[in-house]
Amino acid sequence: MTKFRTGLIVGKFCPLHKGHEFLIETAQKACERLVLISYSKPEYHGCEAEKRRLWLSDLCPNTKCIVVDDVWLAENAPSVEFSTVPDNETDEHFHRRFTAWLAHNVLGETIDAIFTSEDYGDGFARVMSAYQSAPVKHVCVDMERAAVPISGTLIRENFIQHREFLSDIVYASFVKKAVFLGGESTGKSTLARAVAESMNTQFVPEYGRSLWEQKEGSLNKEDMLKIGRTQYKQEENYAARAGDWLLCDTSPLTTVFYSQYMFGHVDPELETLSQTNYHLTFLCAPDFEFVQDGTRRGSKFRQKQHQWYVKNLQERQIQYVLLTGTIEARLENVLQEIQTFEDR
């Protein structure tokens, strides 16, 4: 294949799948540098602009990747020739001119080749050539989808069924997360495990507990950030292997509590990690007998933890479900809440 100086790929990437990755890898081999432009209006649920920026930056670190929406245009466009992103249903010629303007006038690129897996590529190349007054070649890659037989439409219909066509970071972003919070001996670990088993999916264990055991109870201030970081990273890792839901035994918010309680200080990064969003938050009430396993501080401390959670969840405007009663009753309540969420 001819070696081009600058190549261009334009797509929705909703979501970014391995067919797109194959196209990108092919273009990277054929070009000295590659520019990727992604936009969609309206956005597809689960494939919003910020997610696409994350996917592209992670999977295409050496490629110039631009995810465009109206906010990006307002901040970066030097003129008002196109003040908003065109709707997906707008005619193709308008889209071609918009992209040519974006590449040439806004990004300052002179494109030598456009790479697509579609039959519109020849017309797109002609418009780009005329706009920049320099020839552009269309390179069509696997239009029959023989190398990677998948489409974004199929994946959006059932991302679990088509898991094999998604990189881990993309797949994980579709998995919904439920977190269990609560004081010591409120059943959150048992419950997270039981819900995961009932739903045939993954649960994320509490890393802080594991580190506490490894260090025989001697945690220092620096350990707090390590715990928060590791808990967050474990959620990412387990999500890549989960089903529709990932059940999380605690979150970095718990580490914020212990950091405040033990050291009177919370690292700013830990506070940022504690703002992680979950689809459902469950708070386990301290309403059954306290079980002392040799490591816990006592029932009064458990009550203090519970009150802290209630206060902080309210201050952070995080809606939560209070779980009471036996483990069996809590399990039934959680499964009902998850089903209600799915039925919305």
C-alpha positions as CSV (number, residue, x, y, z in Angstrom):
1,M,0.0,0.0,0.0
2,T,1.1,3.5,-0.8
3,K,2.5,5.4,2.2
4,F,0.5,8.5,2.9
5,R,1.6,11.5,4.9
6,T,-1.7,12.2,6.7
7,G,-4.7,9.9,6.8
8,L,-8.2,10.6,8.1
9,I,-10.9,8.4,9.6
10,V,-14.3,9.8,10.5
11,G,-16.9,7.8,12.4
12,K,-19.5,7.8,15.2
13,F,-17.6,4.9,17.0
14,C,-20.8,4.2,18.9
15,P,-19.4,2.0,20.3
16,L,-15.7,1.7,19.3
17,H,-15.5,-2.0,18.3
18,K,-12.8,-4.3,16.9
19,G,-14.0,-3.6,13.3
20,H,-13.1,0.1,13.9
21,E,-9.8,-1.0,15.5
22,F,-9.0,-3.1,12.4
23,L,-9.7,0.0,10.2
24,I,-7.6,2.2,12.4
25,E,-4.6,-0.2,12.5
26,T,-4.7,-0.6,8.7
27,A,-4.7,3.2,8.3
28,Q,-1.9,3.6,10.9
29,K,0.3,1.3,8.9
30,A,-0.3,3.2,5.7
31,C,0.2,6.7,7.0
32,E,2.9,8.7,8.7
33,R,0.2,10.2,10.9
34,L,-3.5,9.6,11.3
35,V,-6.3,11.9,12.4
36,L,-9.6,10.5,13.8
37,I,-12.8,12.5,14.0
38,S,-15.8,11.3,15.9
39,Y,-19.2,12.9,16.2
40,S,-22.8,11.9,16.6
41,K,-26.0,13.9,17.0
42,P,-28.0,12.8,18.8
43,E,-25.6,10.8,21.0
44,Y,-26.2,7.1,21.5
45,H,-26.9,6.1,25.1
46,G,-23.8,4.6,26.6
47,C,-21.6,6.0,23.9
48,E,-21.5,9.7,24.9
49,A,-18.7,12.0,23.8
50,E,-16.7,11.7,27.0
51,K,-16.8,7.9,26.8
52,R,-15.6,8.0,23.2
53,R,-12.7,10.3,24.2
54,L,-11.7,7.8,26.9
55,W,-11.9,4.8,24.5
56,L,-9.9,6.5,21.8
57,S,-7.2,8.0,24.1
58,D,-6.7,4.5,25.6
59,L,-6.8,2.4,22.4
60,C,-5.2,4.9,20.0
61,P,-2.5,6.8,22.1
62,N,-0.4,7.8,19.1
63,T,-3.2,9.1,17.0
64,K,-4.7,12.5,16.9
65,C,-8.3,11.8,18.1
66,I,-10.9,14.5,18.1
67,V,-14.4,13.9,19.5
68,V,-16.6,16.8,18.4
69,D,-19.9,18.0,20.0
70,D,-21.5,21.4,20.1
71,V,-19.5,22.4,23.2
72,W,-16.2,21.4,21.6
73,L,-17.1,23.5,18.5
74,A,-18.0,26.6,20.5
75,E,-14.6,26.3,22.3
76,N,-12.4,25.4,19.3
77,A,-13.9,26.6,16.0
78,P,-12.4,29.8,14.6
79,S,-15.5,30.8,12.6
80,V,-19.2,30.3,12.5
81,E,-19.3,28.5,9.1
82,F,-20.6,25.5,11.1
83,S,-21.7,26.5,14.6
84,T,-23.2,23.2,15.5
85,V,-22.6,19.5,14.7
86,P,-25.0,18.3,12.0
87,D,-27.7,15.9,12.9
88,N,-27.1,12.2,11.9
89,E,-30.1,12.4,9.5
90,T,-28.7,15.4,7.6
91,D,-27.8,14.7,4.0
92,E,-24.4,13.2,3.3
93,H,-23.1,16.2,1.3
94,F,-23.6,18.5,4.3
95,H,-21.7,16.0,6.5
96,R,-18.8,15.8,4.0
97,R,-18.5,19.6,3.9
98,F,-18.7,19.8,7.7
99,T,-15.9,17.3,8.1
100,A,-13.7,18.8,5.4
101,W,-14.1,22.2,7.1
102,L,-13.3,20.7,10.4
103,A,-10.2,18.9,9.2
104,H,-8.8,21.7,7.1
105,N,-9.9,24.9,8.7
106,V,-10.2,24.0,12.4
107,L,-7.6,21.3,12.8
108,G,-5.2,22.7,10.2
109,E,-4.7,19.4,8.4
110,T,-4.1,18.7,4.7
111,I,-5.4,15.1,4.2
112,D,-3.8,12.8,1.7
113,A,-6.1,9.7,2.2
114,I,-9.5,8.9,3.7
115,F,-10.0,5.4,5.1
116,T,-13.5,3.9,5.3
117,S,-15.2,0.6,5.2
118,E,-18.2,2.1,3.4
119,D,-19.1,2.9,-0.2
120,Y,-19.5,6.6,0.5
121,G,-15.7,7.0,0.7
122,D,-15.2,8.0,-3.0
123,G,-17.6,10.9,-2.8
124,F,-16.2,12.0,0.6
125,A,-12.7,12.1,-0.9
126,R,-13.9,14.2,-3.8
127,V,-15.4,16.8,-1.5
128,M,-12.3,16.9,0.7
129,S,-10.1,17.3,-2.4
130,A,-12.1,20.3,-3.6
131,Y,-12.3,21.9,-0.2
132,Q,-8.5,21.8,0.4
133,S,-7.5,22.1,-3.2
134,A,-5.3,19.1,-3.0
135,P,-5.9,15.5,-4.1
136,V,-7.3,12.9,-1.6
137,K,-7.4,9.2,-2.1
138,H,-10.1,6.9,-0.7
139,V,-8.8,3.7,0.7
140,C,-11.6,1.2,1.3
141,V,-10.9,-1.4,4.0
142,D,-12.9,-4.6,4.5
143,M,-16.2,-3.2,3.2
144,E,-17.7,-6.8,3.3
145,R,-16.9,-7.1,7.0
146,A,-15.0,-10.3,6.4
147,A,-12.2,-9.6,8.8
148,V,-14.4,-8.4,11.7
149,P,-18.1,-9.3,11.1
150,I,-19.8,-6.9,13.4
151,S,-21.5,-3.5,13.5
152,G,-22.3,-0.9,16.1
153,T,-26.0,-1.5,15.7
154,L,-25.6,-5.2,16.7
155,I,-23.5,-4.3,19.7
156,R,-25.9,-1.7,20.9
157,E,-28.7,-4.3,20.8
158,N,-26.8,-6.7,23.1
159,F,-23.3,-5.8,24.2
160,I,-22.9,-9.0,26.3
161,Q,-23.7,-11.3,23.3
162,H,-21.1,-9.5,21.2
163,R,-18.5,-9.2,24.0
164,E,-15.7,-10.7,21.7
165,F,-15.9,-7.7,19.4
166,L,-15.1,-5.1,22.2
167,S,-11.9,-4.3,23.9
168,D,-12.0,-4.5,27.7
169,I,-12.1,-0.7,28.3
170,V,-15.1,-0.4,25.9
171,Y,-17.0,-3.4,27.3
172,A,-16.4,-2.4,30.9
173,S,-18.0,1.0,30.2
174,F,-21.3,-0.7,29.4
175,V,-21.5,-2.7,32.6
176,K,-23.8,-1.2,35.3
177,K,-22.4,-1.0,38.8
178,A,-24.0,-1.4,42.2
179,V,-22.1,-0.5,45.4
180,F,-22.7,-1.8,48.9
181,L,-21.8,0.5,51.8
182,G,-22.1,0.1,55.5
183,G,-20.4,-0.1,58.8
184,E,-18.5,-3.1,60.1
185,S,-20.6,-6.3,60.4
186,T,-23.6,-5.1,58.4
187,G,-23.3,-7.9,55.8
188,K,-22.2,-5.9,52.8
189,S,-19.4,-8.4,51.8
190,T,-21.7,-11.4,52.2
191,L,-24.4,-9.6,50.3
192,A,-22.2,-8.4,47.4
193,R,-21.0,-12.0,46.9
194,A,-24.6,-13.4,47.1
195,V,-26.0,-11.0,44.6
196,A,-23.2,-11.7,42.2
197,E,-23.7,-15.4,42.5
198,S,-27.5,-15.0,42.0
199,M,-26.9,-13.0,38.8
200,N,-24.0,-15.1,37.6
201,T,-21.6,-12.1,37.5
202,Q,-18.6,-10.6,39.2
203,F,-18.2,-8.9,42.6
204,V,-15.3,-6.6,43.6
205,P,-13.9,-7.5,47.0
206,E,-12.8,-4.9,49.6
207,Y,-9.2,-4.2,49.0
208,G,-8.8,-2.2,52.2
209,R,-9.6,-5.2,54.3
210,S,-7.1,-7.3,52.4
211,L,-4.3,-4.7,52.9
212,W,-5.2,-4.4,56.6
213,E,-4.8,-8.1,57.0
214,Q,-1.5,-8.2,55.0
215,K,-0.1,-5.4,57.2
216,E,-1.5,-6.9,60.4
217,G,-3.6,-3.8,61.1
218,S,-0.8,-1.3,60.8
219,L,-2.1,1.0,58.1
220,N,-0.5,4.5,57.6
221,K,-1.7,7.7,56.0
222,E,-0.2,6.8,52.6
223,D,-2.0,3.5,52.5
224,M,-5.3,5.4,52.3
225,L,-4.7,6.7,48.7
226,K,-3.3,3.3,47.8
227,I,-6.5,1.6,48.9
228,G,-8.7,4.1,47.0
229,R,-6.7,3.8,43.8
230,T,-6.6,0.0,44.0
231,Q,-10.3,-0.3,44.8
232,Y,-11.1,1.9,41.7
233,K,-8.7,-0.1,39.5
234,Q,-10.2,-3.4,40.6
235,E,-13.6,-2.2,39.6
236,E,-12.2,-1.5,36.1
237,N,-10.6,-5.0,36.0
238,Y,-13.6,-6.9,37.2
239,A,-16.0,-5.0,35.0
240,A,-14.2,-6.4,31.9
241,R,-15.2,-9.9,33.0
242,A,-18.7,-9.1,34.4
243,G,-22.1,-9.6,33.0
244,D,-24.7,-6.9,32.8
245,W,-24.0,-5.8,36.4
246,L,-20.9,-5.5,38.6
247,L,-21.4,-5.7,42.4
248,C,-18.9,-3.7,44.4
249,D,-18.1,-4.4,48.1
250,T,-17.5,-0.9,49.2
251,S,-16.0,2.1,47.3
252,P,-13.3,4.8,47.8
253,L,-15.9,6.6,49.9
254,T,-15.3,4.1,52.6
255,T,-11.6,4.9,52.5
256,V,-12.5,8.6,52.9
257,F,-14.2,7.7,56.2
258,Y,-11.2,5.8,57.5
259,S,-8.8,8.4,56.4
260,Q,-10.7,11.1,58.3
261,Y,-11.2,8.9,61.3
262,M,-7.6,7.6,61.6
263,F,-5.5,10.5,60.3
264,G,-7.8,13.5,60.2
265,H,-6.9,14.1,56.5
266,V,-8.2,13.1,53.1
267,D,-5.9,13.2,50.1
268,P,-7.5,15.3,47.3
269,E,-7.0,12.5,44.8
270,L,-8.8,10.1,47.2
271,E,-11.7,12.6,47.5
272,T,-11.9,12.7,43.7
273,L,-12.0,8.9,43.5
274,S,-14.8,8.8,46.1
275,Q,-17.0,10.7,43.7
276,T,-17.2,7.7,41.4
277,N,-20.8,7.2,40.1
278,Y,-22.7,4.0,40.6
279,H,-26.0,3.1,39.0
280,L,-27.3,1.9,42.4
281,T,-26.1,2.5,45.9
282,F,-27.1,0.3,48.8
283,L,-26.5,1.2,52.4
284,C,-26.6,-1.7,54.9
285,A,-28.2,-0.8,58.2
286,P,-26.6,-1.8,61.5
287,D,-29.8,-3.5,62.6
288,F,-28.7,-7.1,63.4
289,E,-26.4,-8.5,65.9
290,F,-22.8,-7.3,65.8
291,V,-20.3,-10.1,65.1
292,Q,-16.8,-9.6,66.4
293,D,-14.3,-11.4,64.3
294,G,-11.3,-10.2,66.2
295,T,-10.6,-7.2,63.9
296,R,-13.7,-5.0,64.3
297,R,-14.0,-2.0,66.6
298,G,-17.4,-2.6,68.1
299,S,-21.1,-1.9,67.7
300,K,-20.8,1.8,68.8
301,F,-18.3,2.4,66.1
302,R,-20.5,0.6,63.6
303,Q,-23.3,3.0,64.5
304,K,-21.0,6.0,64.0
305,Q,-20.0,4.7,60.6
306,H,-23.7,4.4,59.6
307,Q,-24.5,7.9,60.6
308,W,-21.5,9.2,58.7
309,Y,-22.6,7.4,55.5
310,V,-26.2,8.8,55.8
311,K,-24.8,12.3,56.3
312,N,-22.3,12.1,53.4
313,L,-24.6,10.5,51.0
314,Q,-27.2,13.2,51.6
315,E,-24.6,15.9,51.3
316,R,-23.4,14.5,48.0
317,Q,-27.0,14.2,46.8
318,I,-26.5,10.4,46.2
319,Q,-29.7,8.5,46.2
320,Y,-29.4,5.2,48.1
321,V,-31.5,2.2,49.2
322,L,-31.4,1.4,52.9
323,L,-31.2,-2.4,53.4
324,T,-32.6,-3.8,56.6
325,G,-33.4,-7.1,58.1
326,T,-31.8,-10.5,57.4
327,I,-29.3,-11.2,54.6
328,E,-32.1,-13.1,52.8
329,A,-34.4,-10.1,53.0
330,R,-31.7,-7.8,51.9
331,L,-30.8,-10.0,49.0
332,E,-34.4,-10.1,47.8
333,N,-34.6,-6.3,48.1
334,V,-31.4,-5.8,46.1
335,L,-32.6,-8.1,43.3
336,Q,-35.9,-6.2,43.2
337,E,-34.2,-2.8,43.0
338,I,-32.0,-4.0,40.2
339,Q,-35.0,-5.4,38.3
340,T,-36.8,-2.0,38.8
341,F,-33.8,-0.2,37.4
342,E,-33.7,-2.4,34.4
343,D,-37.5,-1.9,33.8
344,R,-37.2,1.9,33.7
